[in-house]
């Protein structure tokens, strides 16, 4: 197995551009609650599971590859492509490390209260009723209620990529940035084709931490910050990261 060299940390804000619905469990919900609740922490605050972010980004990236080659719509399991190296291989015989970690993104509650406190009265969500239009009468039928986190809410995004000897840093960083940029043009959670789940990344900060840091000060060094994903300069990140990790082989 290749030797661990260090990490790139990518942190920032996820700002909801439209209402977000990531389905939660109804089991814990109160009787008479909503039909379609959103996932929440034990304290009842909505959050974005890291698995939702990771799965969606991977899916979007894999769609840029030849979609016909993926049997049964399963994730890639080649164990060699940039996507498998970042996200891990979906195969028991071609195991690869998952270099990418995406943490759960928690709601910025202070920001939320300042933004919505007067309107939502201590609740973190809005209810949206949806209907199917009867094709003959033109009237709404079968109303159902969807719970959503409202547009404008802010979540704290936190992720990291581990690097090992021989890794192509440029390819791995580029793939990740492509993925989160694609996510902005796509959606998160349910009902995305009907307007839900549009997000934007803001205040992105990139930090490097090499293996030596763990035995010294345990610090990560800020290498780049950007207001939004349009401004992200992959070459600058890669060059500074290589310097920090002392990997100049590529
Ligand atoms: Zn692969």
Boltz pocket constraint, residues with backbone or C-beta under 6 A from the ligand:
constraints:
  - pocket:
      binder: B
      contacts: [[A, 76], [A, 77], [A, 78], [A, 79], [A, 80], [A, 81], [A, 82], [A, 83], [A, 84], [A, 85]]
      max_distance: 6.0
